[in-house]
Amino acid sequence: MTNKQSILIIEDEKNIGNYIETIVASNGYRALRAMSGTSGLSMCASHHPDLVLLDLGLPDMDGMEVLQRIRDFSNVPIIVISARTQEKEKVAALDGGADDYITKPFGSEEVLARICTAMRHHAQLDNAALQQTVYSRDGLVIDFDRRLVTLDGQPVHLTQIEYKLVSLLAKNAGRVLSYDSILKEIWGPFTDTDNQILRVNMANIRRKLEVNPAQPHYIFTEIGVGYRMLE
């Protein structure tokens, strides 16, 4: 008998928690429930779930604190589910270690799609045998060892910064990277560079990679939050 992958749901609202539990259980996952941040931390440490769905509005502590404390001992994929819709809340969660962010209300298909993406991405990073040396999607190939980018077999000439941006997004394909995390990774942790230079470079990249830069196929913008590469 194959062990089911387990998903820990940290959500104090019973109706929403029941709804999420039904979604995950009916799709072959084992659902674990926690009604508070304290119990969620305890269950995460003792049960070692394959993924955590975390509400930010918990009765005993803020979900951001739960997120930070889980990250102190685990790299388990964490998807934040919250009614907080402000972009700064999403950015804070992503920068705090969340793998993704879903805003209430949400549908079952969205939850399942995000779960699958987060688990796939986590598995790729964890499995040393699958360490990426090449990103290949829909005609776009990025060879990280050779630092070579081709599109439909033709070389794409990128500047050094453009290549760093594309390779960073490709190595995290399917995951939203916030503007701030990209700036720190590319220009350094103490950079005073603003989002404008990032947008300019991204616009140049899209002109080189996309058939229609206004309707991108490879690099998507999460408005006010960051960018996500086609998985």
Phi, psi and chi 1 to 4 in degrees:
 res  aa     phi    psi   chi1   chi2   chi3   chi4
   1 MET       -  129.7 -178.3  176.9  177.3      -
   2 THR   -81.4  131.8  -57.6      -      -      -
   3 ASN   -70.7  134.9  -68.7  -31.8      -      -
   4 LYS   -76.0  146.9  -67.0 -178.2  177.3 -179.8
   5 GLN   -70.1  139.4  -69.8  179.3  -59.5      -
   6 SER  -105.3  143.2   61.0      -      -      -
   7 ILE  -125.2  122.7  -64.6  178.4      -      -
   8 LEU   -90.9  122.7  173.5   59.5      -      -
   9 ILE  -105.0  111.9  -56.1  161.1      -      -
  10 ILE  -104.1   96.3  -53.0  176.9      -      -
  11 GLU  -153.0  124.5  168.5   64.8   70.7      -
  12 ASP   -89.3  -17.1   65.5  -48.7      -      -
  13 GLU   -81.2  116.7  -65.6 -174.8   45.3      -
  14 LYS   -60.6  -44.8  -71.4 -175.5  178.5  179.7
  15 ASN   -62.1  -44.6  -71.0  -19.4      -      -
  16 ILE   -67.9  -42.2  -64.7  176.2      -      -
  17 GLY   -61.3  -41.8      -      -      -      -
  18 ASN   -64.1  -40.3  -70.3  -19.2      -      -
  19 TYR   -62.2  -47.1  173.7   59.3      -      -
  20 ILE   -65.2  -41.6  -61.7  172.5      -      -
  21 GLU   -61.1  -40.6 -176.6  173.0    2.5      -
  22 THR   -63.1  -41.7  -60.6      -      -      -
  23 ILE   -60.7  -51.4  -67.0  171.2      -      -
  24 VAL   -71.1  -38.7  -59.2      -      -      -
  25 ALA   -67.5  -37.7      -      -      -      -
  26 SER   -74.5   -7.8   63.0      -      -      -
  27 ASN  -114.1   24.7  -76.2  -87.2      -      -
  28 GLY    90.2    6.8      -      -      -      -
  29 TYR   -98.9  157.4  -60.5  103.7      -      -
  30 ARG   -94.5  121.5 -177.3  165.7   66.9   93.4
  31 ALA   -92.7  132.2      -      -      -      -
  32 LEU  -115.3  140.5  -54.3  170.4      -      -
  33 ARG  -119.7  138.6  -71.5  -74.6  -62.8  -84.3
  34 ALA  -137.3  135.5      -      -      -      -
  35 MET  -100.7   -0.3  -55.9  -70.9  -73.6      -
  36 SER  -148.9  165.9   67.4      -      -      -
  37 GLY   -65.7  -40.2      -      -      -      -
  38 THR   -62.1  -48.4  -58.3      -      -      -
  39 SER   -68.0  -33.7   61.6      -      -      -
  40 GLY   -62.9  -43.5      -      -      -      -
  41 LEU   -63.5  -42.4  -73.7  168.0      -      -
  42 SER   -63.3  -44.6  176.6      -      -      -
  43 MET   -68.8  -35.0  -69.1 -177.1   70.8      -
  44 CYS   -64.8  -40.3 -171.3      -      -      -
  45 ALA   -71.9  -34.4      -      -      -      -
  46 SER   -90.8  -32.1   60.0      -      -      -
  47 HIS   -98.7  -16.1  -70.3  -87.0      -      -
  48 HIS    48.8   62.2  -56.6  -71.5      -      -
  49 PRO   -64.7  161.4   27.6  -36.3      -      -
  50 ASP   -81.7  -18.3  -64.2  -72.9      -      -
  51 LEU  -161.7  150.4 -176.9  136.1      -      -
  52 VAL  -120.8  130.7  175.2      -      -      -
  53 LEU  -104.8  114.7  -65.8  170.0      -      -
  54 LEU  -119.0  120.6  171.8   64.6      -      -
  55 ASP   -82.2  142.6  179.1   35.6      -      -
  56 LEU   -84.5  -26.6  -66.7 -175.5      -      -
  57 GLY   -93.9   73.8      -      -      -      -
  58 LEU   -97.0  156.2  -61.7  169.1      -      -
  59 PRO   -73.2  -28.2   24.8  -34.0      -      -
  60 ASP  -105.3  -22.1   56.8  -22.8      -      -
  61 MET  -159.5  158.8   66.0  176.2   70.2      -
  62 ASP   -70.6  141.7 -170.1   83.7      -      -
  63 GLY   -59.1  -29.2      -      -      -      -
  64 MET   -63.7  -35.0  -73.6  -62.9  -61.5      -
  65 GLU   -68.2  -40.1 -178.7 -178.6   -9.5      -
  66 VAL   -60.8  -44.9  176.5      -      -      -
  67 LEU   -56.3  -48.9  171.6   62.2      -      -
  68 GLN   -65.0  -38.2  -68.5  162.4    7.2      -
  69 ARG   -72.7  -34.5  -70.5  175.2   63.7  175.0
  70 ILE   -64.3  -41.5  -70.1  176.4      -      -
  71 ARG   -65.8  -17.4  -80.4  -68.8  170.3 -104.7
  72 ASP   -69.3  -24.3  -73.9  -19.3      -      -
  73 PHE  -131.1   -3.4   65.8   84.5      -      -
  74 SER  -149.3  147.9  174.2      -      -      -
  75 ASN  -107.8   23.0   67.7  -18.4      -      -
  76 VAL   -55.5  140.2   60.6      -      -      -
  77 PRO   -60.0  133.3  -19.7   30.0      -      -
  78 ILE  -126.1  124.1  -60.2  174.4      -      -
  79 ILE  -110.3  118.8  -60.3  176.3      -      -
  80 VAL   -80.5  132.3  166.3      -      -      -
  81 ILE  -120.7  119.6  -62.9  179.4      -      -
  82 SER  -151.9  155.0  177.7      -      -      -
  83 ALA   -84.5   -6.5      -      -      -      -
  84 ARG   -74.1  116.4  -56.6  176.5 -172.2  178.6
  85 THR  -103.5   -7.3   58.2      -      -      -
  86 GLN   -67.2  140.2  -68.0 -171.6   -0.2      -
  87 GLU   -59.9  -35.0  -68.7  167.6   -5.6      -
  88 LYS   -65.6  -29.2   64.9  179.1 -178.7 -179.9
  89 GLU   -68.4  -40.8  -60.5  -79.8    0.5      -
  90 LYS   -64.8  -44.6  -62.9 -179.9 -178.6 -179.6
  91 VAL   -62.1  -43.2  171.5      -      -      -
  92 ALA   -61.7  -40.7      -      -      -      -
  93 ALA   -65.8  -45.0      -      -      -      -
  94 LEU   -65.3  -42.9  -67.2  167.6      -      -
  95 ASP   -69.0  -25.5  -76.2  -14.9      -      -
  96 GLY   -80.8   -4.0      -      -      -      -
  97 GLY   118.8   -0.5      -      -      -      -
  98 ALA   -70.4  146.4      -      -      -      -
  99 ASP   -86.9  -23.4  -67.4   80.6      -      -
 100 ASP  -163.1  171.1 -150.3  -19.5      -      -
 101 TYR  -144.8  123.8 -168.0  111.2      -      -
 102 ILE  -117.2  132.0  -58.1  175.2      -      -
 103 THR   -96.8  133.8  -56.7      -      -      -
 104 LYS   -71.8  145.4  -62.3  177.3 -177.5  177.0
 105 PRO   -77.2  161.3   30.6  -34.8      -      -
 106 PHE  -144.3  161.8   50.1   82.6      -      -
 107 GLY  -104.2  163.9      -      -      -      -
 108 SER   -63.9  -38.6   59.4      -      -      -
 109 GLU   -64.9  -38.5  -69.5 -174.3    1.9      -
 110 GLU   -64.0  -45.3  178.6 -178.5   11.1      -
 111 VAL   -59.6  -47.2  172.8      -      -      -
 112 LEU   -64.3  -40.3  -71.2  170.4      -      -
 113 ALA   -63.4  -42.1      -      -      -      -
 114 ARG   -68.3  -38.2  -59.9  -66.2 -177.2   92.3
 115 ILE   -60.9  -48.4  -72.5  172.6      -      -
 116 CYS   -60.8  -43.3  -70.9      -      -      -
 117 THR   -63.0  -46.3  -64.2      -      -      -
 118 ALA   -64.0  -40.8      -      -      -      -
 119 MET   -68.7  -40.1  -76.5 -171.5  168.3      -
 120 ARG   -62.9  -45.6  -81.8 -161.4  -57.5  -91.2
 121 HIS   -62.0  -42.1 -177.3 -102.8      -      -
 122 HIS   -64.2  -42.2 -177.0   73.7      -      -
 123 ALA   -63.3  -38.8      -      -      -      -
 124 GLN   -64.2  -40.0  -71.7  171.0   -8.9      -
 125 LEU   -72.8  -34.7  -66.9 -179.7      -      -
 126 ASP   -78.6  -29.0  -96.8   10.7      -      -
 127 ASN   -89.7  107.3 -167.9  -20.2      -      -
 128 ALA   -61.6  -28.0      -      -      -      -
 129 ALA   -70.2  -18.0      -      -      -      -
 130 LEU  -107.4   16.9  -65.9  178.6      -      -
 131 GLN   -57.0  127.4  -74.8  -64.5  -38.7      -
 132 GLN   -69.6  128.5  -75.7 -172.8  -37.8      -
 133 THR  -113.2  -16.9   57.4      -      -      -
 134 VAL  -141.2  135.7  174.1      -      -      -
 135 TYR  -105.4  127.7  169.4   93.5      -      -
 136 SER  -141.2  113.9  179.6      -      -      -
 137 ARG  -145.5  122.8  -58.2  -68.3 -172.2  -81.8
 138 ASP    50.1   44.0  -64.8   -7.4      -      -
 139 GLY    92.7  -14.4      -      -      -      -
 140 LEU   -93.2  121.7  175.6   63.1      -      -
 141 VAL  -124.0  128.5  177.5      -      -      -
 142 ILE  -122.0  112.8  -56.7  169.1      -      -
 143 ASP   -96.1  105.4 -172.9  -36.0      -      -
 144 PHE   -69.5  -34.2  -58.3  119.5      -      -
 145 ASP   -66.7  -41.5  -71.2  -19.7      -      -
 146 ARG   -91.7   -6.1  -61.1  169.1   61.9 -165.0
 147 ARG    53.8   46.5  -63.2  178.1   63.9   86.6
 148 LEU  -121.3  131.6  177.6   65.1      -      -
 149 VAL  -118.2  127.1  179.6      -      -      -
 150 THR  -128.9  150.7   60.1      -      -      -
 151 LEU  -129.5  116.9 -177.1   61.5      -      -
 152 ASP    52.6   39.5  -64.5  -30.4      -      -
 153 GLY    85.9   -7.5      -      -      -      -
 154 GLN  -102.5  135.7  -61.1  -60.0  -47.1      -
 155 PRO   -64.3  141.9   20.7  -31.0      -      -
 156 VAL  -110.7  123.8  177.9      -      -      -
 157 HIS   -91.4  110.0  -59.9  -71.9      -      -
 158 LEU  -112.8  149.7  -60.1  176.0      -      -
 159 THR   -71.5  169.9   67.6      -      -      -
 160 GLN   -59.1  -44.9 -176.4  176.7    5.9      -
 161 ILE   -66.1  -42.6  -69.9  -65.1      -      -
 162 GLU   -60.8  -41.1  -70.4  168.1   -1.7      -
 163 TYR   -65.0  -42.8  174.7   78.0      -      -
 164 LYS   -59.8  -41.3  -73.4 -177.6  177.4 -179.5
 165 LEU   -64.4  -47.7  -75.5  168.3      -      -
 166 VAL   -63.7  -43.8  168.8      -      -      -
 167 SER   -67.8  -36.7   60.5      -      -      -
 168 LEU   -61.7  -47.1  174.5   64.9      -      -
 169 LEU   -66.0  -39.7  -70.0  167.6      -      -
 170 ALA   -66.2  -38.0      -      -      -      -
 171 LYS   -70.7  -16.8  -71.4  175.8 -178.9  177.6
 172 ASN  -116.8   31.2  -68.5  -85.1      -      -
 173 ALA   -52.9  133.6      -      -      -      -
 174 GLY    91.5  -11.2      -      -      -      -
 175 ARG  -108.7  139.8 -179.8 -179.4 -179.8 -177.2
 176 VAL   -76.7  126.4  178.1      -      -      -
 177 LEU  -107.8  125.7  -62.1 -176.5      -      -
 178 SER   -70.6  157.3   70.4      -      -      -
 179 TYR   -54.1  -45.9  -61.7  128.9      -      -
 180 ASP   -64.5  -42.3 -170.4   50.8      -      -
 181 SER   -66.0  -35.7   67.3      -      -      -
 182 ILE   -66.9  -45.6  -65.0  172.3      -      -
 183 LEU   -58.9  -43.9  -72.4  169.6      -      -
 184 LYS   -67.0  -37.8  -71.6  178.9  178.7  177.5
 185 GLU   -70.2  -39.8 -177.7   69.2   25.5      -
 186 ILE   -87.9  -44.0  -58.4  -58.6      -      -
 187 TRP  -103.5   -1.2  -78.0  -83.8      -      -
 188 GLY   102.4  154.7      -      -      -      -
 189 PRO   -67.1  -19.4   23.7  -33.4      -      -
 190 PHE  -109.7   20.3  -55.8  108.1      -      -
 191 THR   -68.9  146.5 -178.3      -      -      -
 192 ASP  -106.5   15.6   57.1    0.3      -      -
 193 THR   -66.6  140.0  -57.6      -      -      -
 194 ASP  -100.6  178.9   59.4   19.9      -      -
 195 ASN   -64.8  -21.7  -71.9   -5.1      -      -
 196 GLN   -62.2  -42.9 -176.5   58.2   32.8      -
 197 ILE   -67.0  -31.7 -167.8  169.0      -      -
 198 LEU   -66.7  -43.6  176.5   56.1      -      -
 199 ARG   -64.4  -38.5  -68.2 -168.3  179.5   97.2
 200 VAL   -63.4  -47.5  168.9      -      -      -
 201 ASN   -62.9  -38.7  -82.7  -81.4      -      -
 202 MET   -67.8  -37.5 -162.7   58.4   66.3      -
 203 ALA   -62.9  -41.3      -      -      -      -
 204 ASN   -63.9  -41.4  -68.8  -24.5      -      -
 205 ILE   -62.0  -44.2  -69.4  169.3      -      -
 206 ARG   -65.3  -34.9  -78.8  177.3  168.1  153.4
 207 ARG   -63.7  -29.4  -81.4 -165.4  -71.2  -89.5
 208 LYS   -87.8  -25.4  -63.6  175.8 -179.0 -179.1
 209 LEU  -106.8  -32.5  -62.5 -176.1      -      -
 210 GLU   -96.4  140.3  -54.6  -74.1    1.0      -
 211 VAL   -63.4  -43.8  173.9      -      -      -
 212 ASN  -129.7   99.3 -179.2   -0.4      -      -
 213 PRO   -56.7  -26.1  -25.5   35.8      -      -
 214 ALA   -73.8  -19.9      -      -      -      -
 215 GLN  -129.3   74.0  -63.9 -179.1  -31.6      -
 216 PRO   -64.2  145.6   22.5  -33.2      -      -
 217 HIS  -106.5  -27.0  178.7   72.4      -      -
 218 TYR  -103.9  -42.4  -63.4  110.0      -      -
 219 ILE  -121.4  118.0  -58.4  174.9      -      -
 220 PHE  -104.3  146.6  -52.6  101.5      -      -
 221 THR   -97.2  126.4  -58.8      -      -      -
 222 GLU   -94.9  102.8  -61.9  -73.9  -22.7      -
 223 ILE   -51.6  126.1  -57.8  -63.0      -      -
 224 GLY    76.0   -2.0      -      -      -      -
 225 VAL  -118.8  -58.6  178.6      -      -      -
 226 GLY   172.2 -147.8      -      -      -      -
 227 TYR  -129.5  153.2  -63.1  101.8      -      -
 228 ARG  -135.5  132.4 -176.1 -161.9  -58.6  -96.3
 229 MET   -92.8  143.2 -170.7   90.3  166.2      -
 230 LEU   -54.1  128.6  175.0   68.7      -      -
 231 GLU   -88.8      - -175.9  176.7   17.3      -
